[in-house]
Amino acid sequence: MEREGVVKILQEDIEEKLNFSLEERDSFKESGMDSLDRFLICIGAERYFDIVLGDAEFEKVDTLGELADLVLQKLG
């Protein structure tokens, strides 16, 4: 899967679950997301892509683009 596809899937999931949109470079923290919002994004990515994102790994992620890169890394 290409990065663009991963970003689009993550964007759609965020829009559906949290009812707002993010671009690749938008910061989760600056967008007003709390820890529950971030948890929902993490769980959504894990379920959709059938991967496991470690807490320490996900804590380092602050943008949609960084999350897409982490997903791609897990997909190998």
Biopython code that builds the backbone (N, CA, C, O; Angstrom):
import numpy as np
from Bio.PDB.StructureBuilder import StructureBuilder

atoms = [
    (1, "MET", "N", (0.846, -1.173, 0.000)),
    (1, "MET", "CA", (0.000, 0.000, 0.000)),
    (1, "MET", "C", (0.890, 1.234, 0.000)),
    (1, "MET", "O", (1.943, 1.258, 0.637)),
    (2, "GLU", "N", (0.455, 2.243, -0.714)),
    (2, "GLU", "CA", (1.212, 3.481, -0.799)),
    (2, "GLU", "C", (0.822, 4.439, 0.321)),
    (2, "GLU", "O", (-0.257, 4.331, 0.903)),
    (3, "ARG", "N", (1.708, 5.366, 0.608)),
    (3, "ARG", "CA", (1.509, 6.324, 1.703)),
    (3, "ARG", "C", (0.230, 7.133, 1.523)),
    (3, "ARG", "O", (-0.501, 7.358, 2.488)),
    (4, "GLU", "N", (-0.047, 7.574, 0.294)),
    (4, "GLU", "CA", (-1.252, 8.360, 0.025)),
    (4, "GLU", "C", (-2.514, 7.607, 0.445)),
    (4, "GLU", "O", (-3.439, 8.184, 1.018)),
    (5, "GLY", "N", (-2.532, 6.314, 0.149)),
    (5, "GLY", "CA", (-3.683, 5.489, 0.506)),
    (5, "GLY", "C", (-3.846, 5.365, 2.008)),
    (5, "GLY", "O", (-4.962, 5.416, 2.526)),
    (6, "VAL", "N", (-2.729, 5.201, 2.708)),
    (6, "VAL", "CA", (-2.773, 5.102, 4.165)),
    (6, "VAL", "C", (-3.280, 6.413, 4.766)),
    (6, "VAL", "O", (-4.120, 6.406, 5.665)),
    (7, "VAL", "N", (-2.768, 7.529, 4.267)),
    (7, "VAL", "CA", (-3.204, 8.841, 4.767)),
    (7, "VAL", "C", (-4.702, 9.012, 4.556)),
    (7, "VAL", "O", (-5.410, 9.456, 5.461)),
    (8, "LYS", "N", (-5.185, 8.668, 3.382)),
    (8, "LYS", "CA", (-6.618, 8.824, 3.077)),
    (8, "LYS", "C", (-7.479, 7.966, 4.003)),
    (8, "LYS", "O", (-8.509, 8.428, 4.494)),
    (9, "ILE", "N", (-7.073, 6.748, 4.239)),
    (9, "ILE", "CA", (-7.823, 5.858, 5.139)),
    (9, "ILE", "C", (-7.848, 6.438, 6.545)),
    (9, "ILE", "O", (-8.893, 6.452, 7.194)),
    (10, "LEU", "N", (-6.698, 6.917, 7.020)),
    (10, "LEU", "CA", (-6.635, 7.505, 8.361)),
    (10, "LEU", "C", (-7.492, 8.769, 8.448)),
    (10, "LEU", "O", (-8.183, 8.984, 9.444)),
    (11, "GLN", "N", (-7.449, 9.595, 7.420)),
    (11, "GLN", "CA", (-8.269, 10.808, 7.401)),
    (11, "GLN", "C", (-9.754, 10.462, 7.480)),
    (11, "GLN", "O", (-10.494, 11.075, 8.248)),
    (12, "GLU", "N", (-10.181, 9.500, 6.703)),
    (12, "GLU", "CA", (-11.588, 9.094, 6.704)),
    (12, "GLU", "C", (-12.011, 8.551, 8.064)),
    (12, "GLU", "O", (-13.115, 8.830, 8.532)),
    (13, "ASP", "N", (-11.134, 7.777, 8.699)),
    (13, "ASP", "CA", (-11.436, 7.226, 10.020)),
    (13, "ASP", "C", (-11.575, 8.332, 11.055)),
    (13, "ASP", "O", (-12.480, 8.299, 11.888)),
    (14, "ILE", "N", (-10.680, 9.307, 11.003)),
    (14, "ILE", "CA", (-10.733, 10.428, 11.946)),
    (14, "ILE", "C", (-11.995, 11.250, 11.726)),
    (14, "ILE", "O", (-12.663, 11.641, 12.683)),
    (15, "GLU", "N", (-12.318, 11.510, 10.473)),
    (15, "GLU", "CA", (-13.535, 12.274, 10.169)),
    (15, "GLU", "C", (-14.774, 11.549, 10.678)),
    (15, "GLU", "O", (-15.682, 12.168, 11.233)),
    (16, "GLU", "N", (-14.804, 10.234, 10.484)),
    (16, "GLU", "CA", (-15.965, 9.447, 10.906)),
    (16, "GLU", "C", (-16.084, 9.398, 12.431)),
    (16, "GLU", "O", (-17.168, 9.604, 12.977)),
    (17, "LYS", "N", (-14.977, 9.126, 13.114)),
    (17, "LYS", "CA", (-15.018, 8.946, 14.567)),
    (17, "LYS", "C", (-15.021, 10.245, 15.354)),
    (17, "LYS", "O", (-15.693, 10.352, 16.380)),
    (18, "LEU", "N", (-14.270, 11.234, 14.875)),
    (18, "LEU", "CA", (-14.087, 12.456, 15.658)),
    (18, "LEU", "C", (-14.763, 13.675, 15.048)),
    (18, "LEU", "O", (-14.796, 14.743, 15.661)),
    (19, "ASN", "N", (-15.296, 13.520, 13.859)),
    (19, "ASN", "CA", (-16.056, 14.562, 13.194)),
    (19, "ASN", "C", (-15.245, 15.831, 12.909)),
    (19, "ASN", "O", (-15.775, 16.939, 12.994)),
    (20, "PHE", "N", (-13.986, 15.674, 12.577)),
    (20, "PHE", "CA", (-13.211, 16.784, 12.029)),
    (20, "PHE", "C", (-12.108, 16.242, 11.144)),
    (20, "PHE", "O", (-11.749, 15.068, 11.230)),
    (21, "SER", "N", (-11.570, 17.110, 10.288)),
    (21, "SER", "CA", (-10.580, 16.644, 9.329)),
    (21, "SER", "C", (-9.189, 17.164, 9.654)),
    (21, "SER", "O", (-9.014, 18.246, 10.215)),
    (22, "LEU", "N", (-8.225, 16.365, 9.285)),
    (22, "LEU", "CA", (-6.826, 16.694, 9.485)),
    (22, "LEU", "C", (-6.074, 16.516, 8.181)),
    (22, "LEU", "O", (-6.399, 15.642, 7.377)),
    (23, "GLU", "N", (-5.076, 17.343, 7.980)),
    (23, "GLU", "CA", (-4.150, 17.176, 6.875)),
    (23, "GLU", "C", (-2.911, 16.475, 7.417)),
    (23, "GLU", "O", (-2.756, 16.329, 8.629)),
    (24, "GLU", "N", (-2.033, 16.042, 6.523)),
    (24, "GLU", "CA", (-0.853, 15.278, 6.930)),
    (24, "GLU", "C", (0.007, 15.970, 7.972)),
    (24, "GLU", "O", (0.544, 15.316, 8.866)),
    (25, "ARG", "N", (0.143, 17.271, 7.869)),
    (25, "ARG", "CA", (1.057, 17.994, 8.758)),
    (25, "ARG", "C", (0.385, 18.565, 9.993)),
    (25, "ARG", "O", (1.053, 19.181, 10.823)),
    (26, "ASP", "N", (-0.921, 18.375, 10.135)),
    (26, "ASP", "CA", (-1.638, 18.904, 11.301)),
    (26, "ASP", "C", (-1.253, 18.132, 12.558)),
    (26, "ASP", "O", (-1.230, 16.901, 12.565)),
    (27, "SER", "N", (-0.955, 18.868, 13.609)),
    (27, "SER", "CA", (-0.594, 18.271, 14.892)),
    (27, "SER", "C", (-1.848, 17.808, 15.620)),
    (27, "SER", "O", (-2.841, 18.533, 15.687)),
    (28, "PHE", "N", (-1.795, 16.589, 16.170)),
    (28, "PHE", "CA", (-2.920, 16.096, 16.961)),
    (28, "PHE", "C", (-3.143, 17.000, 18.169)),
    (28, "PHE", "O", (-4.278, 17.367, 18.476)),
    (29, "LYS", "N", (-2.067, 17.354, 18.845)),
    (29, "LYS", "CA", (-2.175, 18.172, 20.053)),
    (29, "LYS", "C", (-2.717, 19.554, 19.733)),
    (29, "LYS", "O", (-3.616, 20.042, 20.418)),
    (30, "GLU", "N", (-2.181, 20.188, 18.704)),
    (30, "GLU", "CA", (-2.620, 21.529, 18.338)),
    (30, "GLU", "C", (-4.041, 21.536, 17.774)),
    (30, "GLU", "O", (-4.701, 22.574, 17.763)),
    (31, "SER", "N", (-4.502, 20.394, 17.313)),
    (31, "SER", "CA", (-5.865, 20.288, 16.784)),
    (31, "SER", "C", (-6.892, 20.124, 17.895)),
    (31, "SER", "O", (-8.095, 20.088, 17.636)),
    (32, "GLY", "N", (-6.413, 20.026, 19.138)),
    (32, "GLY", "CA", (-7.322, 19.917, 20.267)),
    (32, "GLY", "C", (-7.695, 18.494, 20.649)),
    (32, "GLY", "O", (-8.630, 18.283, 21.422)),
    (33, "MET", "N", (-6.984, 17.529, 20.120)),
    (33, "MET", "CA", (-7.288, 16.140, 20.467)),
    (33, "MET", "C", (-6.833, 15.842, 21.885)),
    (33, "MET", "O", (-5.757, 16.257, 22.316)),
    (34, "ASP", "N", (-7.676, 15.117, 22.596)),
    (34, "ASP", "CA", (-7.276, 14.676, 23.930)),
    (34, "ASP", "C", (-6.793, 13.229, 23.849)),
    (34, "ASP", "O", (-6.738, 12.644, 22.768)),
    (35, "SER", "N", (-6.451, 12.670, 24.979)),
    (35, "SER", "CA", (-5.885, 11.315, 24.982)),
    (35, "SER", "C", (-6.884, 10.274, 24.480)),
    (35, "SER", "O", (-6.482, 9.293, 23.856)),
    (36, "LEU", "N", (-8.172, 10.467, 24.739)),
    (36, "LEU", "CA", (-9.180, 9.524, 24.243)),
    (36, "LEU", "C", (-9.267, 9.583, 22.715)),
    (36, "LEU", "O", (-9.364, 8.546, 22.059)),
    (37, "ASP", "N", (-9.231, 10.777, 22.157)),
    (37, "ASP", "CA", (-9.243, 10.923, 20.698)),
    (37, "ASP", "C", (-8.053, 10.200, 20.075)),
    (37, "ASP", "O", (-8.194, 9.476, 19.089)),
    (38, "ARG", "N", (-6.889, 10.407, 20.662)),
    (38, "ARG", "CA", (-5.678, 9.767, 20.149)),
    (38, "ARG", "C", (-5.780, 8.247, 20.278)),
    (38, "ARG", "O", (-5.342, 7.520, 19.387)),
    (39, "PHE", "N", (-6.348, 7.769, 21.371)),
    (39, "PHE", "CA", (-6.537, 6.335, 21.574)),
    (39, "PHE", "C", (-7.453, 5.759, 20.487)),
    (39, "PHE", "O", (-7.176, 4.691, 19.942)),
    (40, "LEU", "N", (-8.530, 6.460, 20.178)),
    (40, "LEU", "CA", (-9.460, 5.997, 19.147)),
    (40, "LEU", "C", (-8.785, 5.925, 17.780)),
    (40, "LEU", "O", (-9.040, 5.006, 17.002)),
    (41, "ILE", "N", (-7.930, 6.891, 17.496)),
    (41, "ILE", "CA", (-7.195, 6.883, 16.231)),
    (41, "ILE", "C", (-6.257, 5.686, 16.185)),
    (41, "ILE", "O", (-6.167, 5.002, 15.165)),
    (42, "CYS", "N", (-5.567, 5.434, 17.271)),
    (42, "CYS", "CA", (-4.628, 4.313, 17.355)),
    (42, "CYS", "C", (-5.359, 2.981, 17.157)),
    (42, "CYS", "O", (-4.934, 2.143, 16.362)),
    (43, "ILE", "N", (-6.447, 2.800, 17.878)),
    (43, "ILE", "CA", (-7.224, 1.557, 17.772)),
    (43, "ILE", "C", (-7.771, 1.387, 16.357)),
    (43, "ILE", "O", (-7.749, 0.285, 15.808)),
    (44, "GLY", "N", (-8.255, 2.465, 15.774)),
    (44, "GLY", "CA", (-8.778, 2.401, 14.416)),
    (44, "GLY", "C", (-7.716, 1.953, 13.418)),
    (44, "GLY", "O", (-7.982, 1.122, 12.550)),
    (45, "ALA", "N", (-6.509, 2.509, 13.547)),
    (45, "ALA", "CA", (-5.412, 2.130, 12.647)),
    (45, "ALA", "C", (-5.030, 0.669, 12.852)),
    (45, "ALA", "O", (-4.802, -0.063, 11.888)),
    (46, "GLU", "N", (-4.963, 0.253, 14.108)),
    (46, "GLU", "CA", (-4.612, -1.142, 14.393)),
    (46, "GLU", "C", (-5.625, -2.102, 13.787)),
    (46, "GLU", "O", (-5.248, -3.107, 13.184)),
    (47, "ARG", "N", (-6.888, -1.800, 13.944)),
    (47, "ARG", "CA", (-7.927, -2.695, 13.420)),
    (47, "ARG", "C", (-7.945, -2.723, 11.897)),
    (47, "ARG", "O", (-8.005, -3.791, 11.288)),
    (48, "TYR", "N", (-7.893, -1.548, 11.293)),
    (48, "TYR", "CA", (-7.991, -1.492, 9.840)),
    (48, "TYR", "C", (-6.809, -2.182, 9.179)),
    (48, "TYR", "O", (-6.987, -2.958, 8.241)),
    (49, "PHE", "N", (-5.607, -1.905, 9.660)),
    (49, "PHE", "CA", (-4.401, -2.421, 9.018)),
    (49, "PHE", "C", (-3.902, -3.728, 9.628)),
    (49, "PHE", "O", (-2.905, -4.285, 9.171)),
    (50, "ASP", "N", (-4.594, -4.221, 10.663)),
    (50, "ASP", "CA", (-4.224, -5.464, 11.332)),
    (50, "ASP", "C", (-2.766, -5.438, 11.810)),
    (50, "ASP", "O", (-1.968, -6.327, 11.513)),
    (51, "ILE", "N", (-2.461, -4.378, 12.564)),
    (51, "ILE", "CA", (-1.126, -4.184, 13.128)),
    (51, "ILE", "C", (-1.260, -3.878, 14.618)),
    (51, "ILE", "O", (-2.364, -3.663, 15.119)),
    (52, "VAL", "N", (-0.139, -3.862, 15.313)),
    (52, "VAL", "CA", (-0.111, -3.471, 16.718)),
    (52, "VAL", "C", (0.830, -2.279, 16.844)),
    (52, "VAL", "O", (1.995, -2.350, 16.453)),
    (53, "LEU", "N", (0.313, -1.182, 17.395)),
    (53, "LEU", "CA", (1.123, 0.010, 17.628)),
    (53, "LEU", "C", (1.424, 0.079, 19.121)),
    (53, "LEU", "O", (0.515, 0.206, 19.941)),
    (54, "GLY", "N", (2.681, -0.004, 19.461)),
    (54, "GLY", "CA", (3.076, 0.071, 20.858)),
    (54, "GLY", "C", (2.803, 1.452, 21.440)),
    (54, "GLY", "O", (2.854, 2.456, 20.730)),
    (55, "ASP", "N", (2.517, 1.495, 22.724)),
    (55, "ASP", "CA", (2.238, 2.770, 23.387)),
    (55, "ASP", "C", (3.378, 3.763, 23.199)),
    (55, "ASP", "O", (3.145, 4.930, 22.883)),
    (56, "ALA", "N", (4.606, 3.302, 23.394)),
    (56, "ALA", "CA", (5.769, 4.185, 23.278)),
    (56, "ALA", "C", (5.913, 4.712, 21.848)),
    (56, "ALA", "O", (6.268, 5.873, 21.642)),
    (57, "GLU", "N", (5.636, 3.858, 20.869)),
    (57, "GLU", "CA", (5.705, 4.278, 19.468)),
    (57, "GLU", "C", (4.650, 5.333, 19.172)),
    (57, "GLU", "O", (4.933, 6.362, 18.558)),
    (58, "PHE", "N", (3.434, 5.059, 19.620)),
    (58, "PHE", "CA", (2.340, 5.963, 19.295)),
    (58, "PHE", "C", (2.470, 7.292, 20.030)),
    (58, "PHE", "O", (2.030, 8.321, 19.516)),
    (59, "GLU", "N", (3.055, 7.293, 21.203)),
    (59, "GLU", "CA", (3.247, 8.542, 21.958)),
    (59, "GLU", "C", (4.138, 9.522, 21.206)),
    (59, "GLU", "O", (4.011, 10.734, 21.382)),
    (60, "LYS", "N", (5.039, 9.012, 20.370)),
    (60, "LYS", "CA", (5.951, 9.864, 19.601)),
    (60, "LYS", "C", (5.277, 10.490, 18.387)),
    (60, "LYS", "O", (5.799, 11.444, 17.809)),
    (61, "VAL", "N", (4.132, 9.966, 18.000)),
    (61, "VAL", "CA", (3.410, 10.428, 16.815)),
    (61, "VAL", "C", (2.578, 11.662, 17.159)),
    (61, "VAL", "O", (1.804, 11.652, 18.116)),
    (62, "ASP", "N", (2.747, 12.729, 16.363)),
    (62, "ASP", "CA", (1.951, 13.937, 16.616)),
    (62, "ASP", "C", (1.253, 14.472, 15.372)),
    (62, "ASP", "O", (0.503, 15.444, 15.461)),
    (63, "THR", "N", (1.482, 13.863, 14.222)),
    (63, "THR", "CA", (0.786, 14.307, 13.015)),
    (63, "THR", "C", (0.233, 13.103, 12.272)),
    (63, "THR", "O", (0.649, 11.966, 12.492)),
    (64, "LEU", "N", (-0.693, 13.377, 11.406)),
    (64, "LEU", "CA", (-1.275, 12.317, 10.591)),
    (64, "LEU", "C", (-0.215, 11.683, 9.698)),
    (64, "LEU", "O", (-0.217, 10.469, 9.496)),
    (65, "GLY", "N", (0.685, 12.494, 9.169)),
    (65, "GLY", "CA", (1.760, 11.979, 8.339)),
    (65, "GLY", "C", (2.684, 11.044, 9.106)),
    (65, "GLY", "O", (3.103, 10.012, 8.581)),
    (66, "GLU", "N", (3.002, 11.404, 10.349)),
    (66, "GLU", "CA", (3.842, 10.539, 11.178)),
    (66, "GLU", "C", (3.143, 9.219, 11.471)),
    (66, "GLU", "O", (3.784, 8.168, 11.499)),
    (67, "LEU", "N", (1.844, 9.269, 11.685)),
    (67, "LEU", "CA", (1.086, 8.039, 11.913)),
    (67, "LEU", "C", (1.093, 7.177, 10.659)),
    (67, "LEU", "O", (1.254, 5.960, 10.745)),
    (68, "ALA", "N", (0.921, 7.793, 9.500)),
    (68, "ALA", "CA", (0.959, 7.042, 8.241)),
    (68, "ALA", "C", (2.316, 6.364, 8.059)),
    (68, "ALA", "O", (2.385, 5.217, 7.618)),
    (69, "ASP", "N", (3.386, 7.070, 8.395)),
    (69, "ASP", "CA", (4.733, 6.485, 8.292)),
    (69, "ASP", "C", (4.891, 5.293, 9.239)),
    (69, "ASP", "O", (5.487, 4.280, 8.874)),
    (70, "LEU", "N", (4.356, 5.419, 10.453)),
    (70, "LEU", "CA", (4.435, 4.322, 11.422)),
    (70, "LEU", "C", (3.639, 3.113, 10.937)),
    (70, "LEU", "O", (4.097, 1.977, 11.064)),
    (71, "VAL", "N", (2.460, 3.348, 10.389)),
    (71, "VAL", "CA", (1.650, 2.255, 9.841)),
    (71, "VAL", "C", (2.410, 1.549, 8.723)),
    (71, "VAL", "O", (2.472, 0.320, 8.686)),
    (72, "LEU", "N", (2.982, 2.324, 7.821)),
    (72, "LEU", "CA", (3.731, 1.739, 6.711)),
    (72, "LEU", "C", (4.933, 0.948, 7.219)),
    (72, "LEU", "O", (5.252, -0.107, 6.670)),
    (73, "GLN", "N", (5.592, 1.436, 8.244)),
    (73, "GLN", "CA", (6.720, 0.729, 8.832)),
    (73, "GLN", "C", (6.255, -0.624, 9.390)),
    (73, "GLN", "O", (6.936, -1.636, 9.219)),
    (74, "LYS", "N", (5.103, -0.636, 10.051)),
    (74, "LYS", "CA", (4.572, -1.881, 10.617)),
    (74, "LYS", "C", (4.142, -2.863, 9.532)),
    (74, "LYS", "O", (4.264, -4.077, 9.694)),
    (75, "LEU", "N", (3.644, -2.326, 8.438)),
    (75, "LEU", "CA", (3.206, -3.183, 7.337)),
    (75, "LEU", "C", (4.390, -3.810, 6.614)),
    (75, "LEU", "O", (4.249, -4.805, 5.904)),
    (76, "GLY", "N", (5.571, -3.202, 6.810)),
    (76, "GLY", "CA", (6.810, -3.741, 6.233)),
    (76, "GLY", "C", (6.933, -3.465, 4.806)),
    (76, "GLY", "O", (7.921, -3.855, 4.184)),
]
sb = StructureBuilder()
sb.init_structure("model")
sb.init_model(0)
sb.init_chain("A")
sb.init_seg("    ")
for serial, (resi, resn, name, xyz) in enumerate(atoms, 1):
    if name == "N":
        sb.init_residue(resn, " ", resi, " ")
    sb.init_atom(name, np.array(xyz, "f"), 0.0, 1.0, " ", f" {name:<3s}", serial, name[0])
structure = sb.get_structure()
